Amino acid sequence: MYIYLWCFFTFAFLGWCSEVVYAAIEEKRFVNRGFLNGPLCPIYGLGVLAIDFLMRPFGDNLAVLIVGSMFLGTGLEWLAGFLLEKVFHQKWWDYSDKPHNIGGYVCLSFAIVWGLAGAAVVRFVMPFAGMLANKIPRSIGWVLLTVMLSLLFADFVVTVVSIAGLNRKLKNLEYVSMKLRAGSDRLGQGLYTGAAAVQDLEKDWQKEAARLKEKYEKGLQANYLHKRLLKAFPDLHSLRHNEELEALRQNVNVFRRKSSEAIRRRSENAVAVYEGKLPQGAERPFAYGLCFQKLFWIFMIGNVAGFCLETVYALVVPPHQFQLRVSVVLGPFILVYGFGAVAITLFLYKMYNQRDVLIFIASMFIGGAFEYLCSFLQQSLFGTVSWEYSDSVLNVSGRTNLMYSFFWGVLGLIWLKDLYPVLSRAIERIPKKLGRALTIGVSIFMAIDILLSAGAVFRQSERINGVPASTGIQQFFDYYFPDEFLDIIYPSMEYVGKPEIFTRTPRLP
């Protein structure tokens, strides 16, 4: 149960990520595509667990595994769509325009995706996910699972209440619209028959129509949860009040365009002050402003810069040796510097015009806290540490200290005031097509590099604890990333075991 719960949350989150990426490619913007408000798509978690539980006996037969995963995943998707429609009287997604669909709930193309993904999950992903879940101490893991299950339940309740509220809003809009039409019909009938009191009728109707129109326009003002649902499900179709739903969607889209335009103007004004204003009518360059592409290349620059700094530091400080200090198994990258550069940029971007001492102090705290967090996560996940400051003055659990926080403050000040504006403009000079291609290619490479590095360190921890290579994944890491190789690229890394989070209070005699 413990492993399956962790796998459920893991794959529900990964499913949400895949939906977000798909929406970003389709709509060129971030969209929370989950049914819930949080970053989870439960259907993916349930689908993966169902496929793994039912198809694992057929794991050696690839054809049966793919076909079975297709039917299981597609059947679950059909059932979810059918139940959502019957319970909420709304159709949340519609594949009617895709070939070989069944009722618009499922289609052949996504069935194939379910089949291939299910086979990959059973063969490779589930064993690795189970291994990662086992690395989390049970006492901590159950606490985290309890918290996440509670949040999931609360999110589900909030979502259901929000949908019920949306249906009531649509029903009220329909009622107001009917009243407007009925009143207009009565007035028209009076004018047609030449009623004596038509003037009084018209005057009364003008007051009533103004009140109803105000009520209708007020009803079109959706709250945050309703806006999120309409944004997440662009194909959402109401079986009872679809005309009102489309009117609400149109009003939300108009409001969103106005808000986006205002945010864009504020962002461009900030960028213009810090990075230089674009000439009138000039085309936006590659990675203009503080976007994902800009942050990604800041991350890569920080990785390489960190490698250079650590190399120089090892040569300057006794015993004056050249050491290959990296964070990953492929390439001269130290991730703590890359993520640190991104964190300082995000948190201090709007402080560029503040006094140097304020930027310095803020960089000290951000850098020190980030260094502590990285050390804690490394030990919690892998049982290893790459730096230890217990012997230094004013250290915090040996994970960070005053001296290195001071260095973070200096680096943050130099970065924000001098380096970032220059590097930002240099990044923007990259041709758009080349920049986009490089961003995608290097992103994929870094993702693979980080996964391989995590797996290699996990396997080294297992070897230290006497765990034999019983799976193909373990044999892969033993062959390509043995201890001799890891000792070269991680000269400062030591195995110290998992941190003691909770300690037992000794009983008194």
Protein Blocks (a to p, Z undefined) as FASTA:
>chain_A
ZZmmmmmmmmmmmmmmmmmmmmmmmnopacdfbfblblcdfklmmmmmmmmmmmmmmmmm
mklmmmmmmmmmmmmmmmmmmmmmmmnopafbdcklpghiehhlacfklmmmmmmmmmmm
mmmmmmmmmmmmmmpcfklmmmmmmmmmmmmmmmmmmmmmmmmmmmmmmmmmmmmmmmmm
mmmmmmmmmmmnopaklmmmmmmmmmmmmmmmmmmmmmmmccfklmmmmmmmmmbccfkl
mmmmmmmmmmmmmmmmmmmmmmmmmmmmmmmmmnopadehiacdehiajdfklmmmmmmm
mmmmmmmmmmmmmmmpcghiacdddfbfgdjddfklmmmmmmmmmmmmmmmmmcfklmmm
mmmmmmmmmmmmmmmmmmmmnopafbdcklpghiehhlacfklmmmmmmmmmmmmmmmmm
mmmmmmmmpcfklmmmmmmmmmmmmmmmmmmmmmmmmmmmmmmnopacfbfklmmmmmmm
cfklmmmmmmmbccebjadfbacddddZZ
